[in-house]
Amino acid sequence: MVDLKGQYDGIKDLVNSSIQEVLETTAYINGPKVHQFQKNLEQYLGVKHVIPCANGTDALQIAMMGLGLKPGDEVITADFTFAATVEVIALLQLTPVLVDVNEDDFNINIEAIKEAITPKTKAIVPVHLFGQCANMEAIMELAKAHNLFVIEDNAQAIGANYTFKNGKKAQAGTIGHVASTSFFPSKNLGCYGDGGAIFTNDDALAHTIRGIVNHGMYERYHHDVVGVNSRLDSVQAAVLDAKLPHLNTYNKKRREAADKYDAAFKNISNIVTPYRNGSEDSHVFHQYTLRILGSDRDALVKHLNENGIPCGVYYPIPLHKQKAYEDSRYNEADFPVTNQLVKDVISLPMHTELDDEQIEFITSTIIKFING
Ligand SMILES: Cc1ncc(COP(=O)(O)O)c(C=O)c1O
């Protein structure tokens, strides 16, 4: 699905020398590389504060802790996402409220959010799924009207640009009150282990969060709030700082690969290619995800595997049907889209090193299978 070795080979000297600097200084924890990467990422995103942490799951949890959400507060999020999003809500004893998504962009559905809002609702967590922003303008309007926090789960869309109705643009992860991201190796900006970060433009919230990631300390050995230990280590920061200047090129390469996939599938009526929301740079294709209509998606997965083509089903089970998150309040009729998507979707190899020959082999194998 990804070619991390091919990508490393292209930037080997840069990454090696960046890591070497850390090894020479031995500043493995909270060293200058972490600070340097933080500053560079703030500049790239156009956001006031980036707070690096250990992974994207921690980033979400810490963002929620920073907002002071309390047990019993309801948090609305999408039924069709990776489990980390709902996991941290449940872990903090907040009440997850899963809602359905859109059929086109697979992102959280605005009408479903409206229906789910109650007096106990405190936050909405849109997930920018597969690399494309949720409808942030509508979400921010709803949040304002109901006095809710918006926490963007931006694990999959770093570098995506969201365009508002008035033409103004903003980077994914800089629109809500706070956002989280993941630097898991296969992410668009991935390190060589685990990593994550929280973004916000709110000075007070950034201060609170900086203490939470460091055992609740604002002054050494003074623990003012319950915190966690969640740090991006300096070696991972060194990798990320070497890769950040390449992020736009990497995202462009992903879009170009997506264009080639789209062109190959253009006339295949039962393949739905990914929807693109507005401007060219709105989708960074963390995943290239097709819907297979009227064919046996699982048989296609088997066929691709037999032909040596990796593929993935993200996600095969709606979160409201997962044992950990089942809730008698959910009604199946409220999840028609997610219930269908889990049967239809298939993600194809998507990375910065995909070449024309690989794309041709993948697409022709799929088309032959679909056409019988
Ligand atoms: C949407 C989403 N949220 C959160 C996470 C969690 O990130 P991490 O694996 O770094 O904890 C991921 C990672 O796969 C993700 O895709």
The ligand as an SDF file (V2000), in Angstrom:
LIG
                    3D

 16 16  0  0  0  0  0  0  0  0999 V2000
   -8.6150    9.2600   11.5360 C   0  0  0  0  0  0  0  0  0  0  0  0
   -7.5400    8.8540   12.4880 C   0  0  0  0  0  0  0  0  0  0  0  0
   -7.5540    9.3380   13.7400 N   0  0  0  0  0  0  0  0  0  0  0  0
   -6.6080    9.0200   14.6290 C   0  0  0  0  0  0  0  0  0  0  0  0
   -5.5710    8.1850   14.3050 C   0  0  0  0  0  0  0  0  0  0  0  0
   -4.5890    7.8020   15.3540 C   0  0  0  0  0  0  0  0  0  0  0  0
   -3.2680    8.0920   15.0540 O   0  0  0  0  0  0  0  0  0  0  0  0
   -2.0670    7.2480   15.7000 P   0  0  0  0  0  0  0  0  0  0  0  0
   -2.0070    5.9310   15.0260 O   0  0  0  0  0  0  0  0  0  0  0  0
   -0.8540    8.0870   15.4500 O   0  0  0  0  0  0  0  0  0  0  0  0
   -2.3530    7.1300   17.1620 O   0  0  0  0  0  0  0  0  0  0  0  0
   -5.4850    7.6730   13.0120 C   0  0  0  0  0  0  0  0  0  0  0  0
   -4.3810    6.7830   12.6350 C   0  0  0  0  0  0  0  0  0  0  0  0
   -4.4390    5.8790   11.9040 O   0  0  0  0  0  0  0  0  0  0  0  0
   -6.5030    8.0070   12.0830 C   0  0  0  0  0  0  0  0  0  0  0  0
   -6.4840    7.5350   10.8270 O   0  0  0  0  0  0  0  0  0  0  0  0
  1  2  1  0
  2  3  1  0
  2 15  2  0
  3  4  2  0
  4  5  1  0
  5  6  1  0
  5 12  2  0
  6  7  1  0
  7  8  1  0
  8  9  2  0
  8 10  1  0
  8 11  1  0
 12 13  1  0
 12 15  1  0
 13 14  2  0
 15 16  1  0
M  END
$$$$
